[in-house]
Amino acid sequence: MLAFRCPLHLIQGNTMNVRMLRRAIRLASITALCSASIANAGLFRTYLSLNGNDGNPCAVQLPCRLLPAALAAVNSGGEIWMVDSANFNTAPVNISISVKILAIPGAIGSVVGKRRRRDRHQYRR
């Protein structure tokens, strides 16, 4: 009859190896948790630039080019900064989160909004 033996039987007699194995498991768990939270974390402040690229992370060193990319990278309640004067959208953009869109002094940025049409009967009493 074959008996299954856990691989831990190899290190059970040596307390040093058991400690190292436990530390390695803890480190792997912490690394997995941290990397998962970083991957899902957005930025508080994102940046747009005429010379940016939408493949960039929208950070100050690597800004995005268009507003939709910056909106996808920023957290709700965050800020989107226009670093230089340019048109930062090529089509209508839906903004579904609360953000501030700002321009640095000297840069001219504009965002054209469209008011949603509401039902006429909504305001009748």
C-alpha positions as CSV (number, residue, x, y, z in Angstrom):
1,M,0.0,0.0,0.0
2,L,1.3,3.4,-1.0
3,A,1.1,6.2,1.6
4,F,1.1,9.8,0.6
5,R,3.6,11.9,2.5
6,C,3.5,15.6,2.5
7,P,6.7,17.3,1.2
8,L,6.9,19.0,4.6
9,H,8.2,15.7,6.0
10,L,11.6,16.6,4.5
11,I,11.9,19.7,6.7
12,Q,10.0,18.8,9.8
13,G,13.0,17.9,11.8
14,N,14.8,21.2,10.9
15,T,13.2,24.2,12.6
16,M,15.3,26.6,10.5
17,N,13.8,25.3,7.3
18,V,10.3,25.5,8.7
19,R,10.8,29.1,9.6
20,M,12.2,29.9,6.1
21,L,9.3,28.2,4.4
22,R,6.8,30.1,6.5
23,R,8.5,33.4,5.7
24,A,8.5,32.6,2.0
25,I,4.8,31.9,2.1
26,R,4.1,35.1,4.0
27,L,6.3,37.1,1.6
28,A,4.5,35.5,-1.5
29,S,1.1,36.3,0.1
30,I,2.0,40.0,0.8
31,T,3.4,40.4,-2.7
32,A,0.3,39.0,-4.3
33,L,-2.0,41.3,-2.2
34,C,0.1,44.4,-2.9
35,S,0.3,43.8,-6.7
36,A,-3.4,43.2,-6.9
37,S,-4.2,46.4,-5.1
38,I,-1.7,48.4,-7.2
39,A,-3.1,47.1,-10.4
40,N,-6.6,48.3,-9.4
41,A,-5.6,51.6,-8.0
42,G,-6.2,54.7,-10.0
43,L,-4.4,58.0,-9.8
44,F,-5.5,61.0,-7.9
45,R,-3.9,63.3,-10.5
46,T,-3.5,62.6,-14.2
47,Y,-1.9,64.7,-17.0
48,L,-2.7,65.5,-20.6
49,S,-0.1,66.8,-23.1
50,L,0.0,67.6,-26.8
51,N,3.0,65.3,-27.0
52,G,1.4,62.6,-24.8
53,N,0.5,59.1,-25.7
54,D,-2.7,57.2,-24.6
55,G,-0.5,54.2,-23.9
56,N,1.2,56.1,-21.1
57,P,0.1,55.9,-17.4
58,C,-1.0,59.6,-17.6
59,A,1.6,60.5,-14.9
60,V,3.5,63.8,-15.0
61,Q,6.5,62.2,-16.6
62,L,4.4,60.2,-19.1
63,P,1.2,62.1,-19.9
64,C,-1.7,60.9,-21.9
65,R,-2.8,62.6,-25.2
66,L,-6.6,62.4,-25.0
67,L,-9.2,63.0,-22.3
68,P,-10.8,59.5,-22.3
69,A,-7.4,57.9,-21.4
70,A,-7.0,60.3,-18.5
71,L,-10.5,59.7,-17.3
72,A,-9.9,55.9,-17.3
73,A,-6.7,56.4,-15.2
74,V,-8.0,58.9,-12.6
75,N,-9.9,58.1,-9.4
76,S,-13.3,59.6,-8.7
77,G,-12.7,63.0,-7.0
78,G,-9.3,63.3,-8.7
79,E,-7.8,65.9,-11.0
80,I,-6.9,66.0,-14.7
81,W,-4.3,68.6,-15.6
82,M,-3.8,70.0,-19.1
83,V,0.0,70.6,-19.4
84,D,-0.1,72.6,-22.6
85,S,-2.7,74.2,-25.0
86,A,-4.3,71.7,-27.3
87,N,-7.6,69.9,-28.1
88,F,-7.7,66.9,-25.9
89,N,-10.7,65.1,-27.4
90,T,-11.6,63.9,-30.9
91,A,-15.2,63.0,-30.3
92,P,-17.8,63.6,-27.5
93,V,-16.6,62.3,-24.2
94,N,-18.9,61.0,-21.5
95,I,-17.7,61.9,-18.0
96,S,-19.3,59.6,-15.5
97,I,-17.2,60.3,-12.4
98,S,-16.6,63.4,-10.4
99,V,-13.3,65.0,-11.5
100,K,-11.7,68.4,-11.7
101,I,-10.3,69.3,-15.1
102,L,-7.6,72.0,-14.8
103,A,-5.0,73.7,-16.9
104,I,-1.6,75.0,-15.7
105,P,-1.1,78.8,-15.8
106,G,-0.5,79.9,-19.4
107,A,-2.1,76.9,-21.0
108,I,-5.5,77.3,-22.6
109,G,-7.7,74.2,-22.3
110,S,-11.3,73.9,-23.1
111,V,-13.9,71.3,-22.5
112,V,-17.2,71.7,-24.3
113,G,-20.1,70.2,-22.5
114,K,-23.5,69.2,-23.7
115,R,-26.4,69.4,-21.4
116,R,-28.6,66.4,-21.2
117,R,-32.1,66.9,-22.4
118,R,-34.6,66.3,-19.6
119,D,-38.2,65.3,-19.9
120,R,-40.4,68.4,-20.0
121,H,-42.8,66.9,-17.6
122,Q,-40.2,66.5,-15.0
123,Y,-40.6,70.1,-13.7
124,R,-44.3,70.3,-13.8
125,R,-46.1,70.2,-10.5
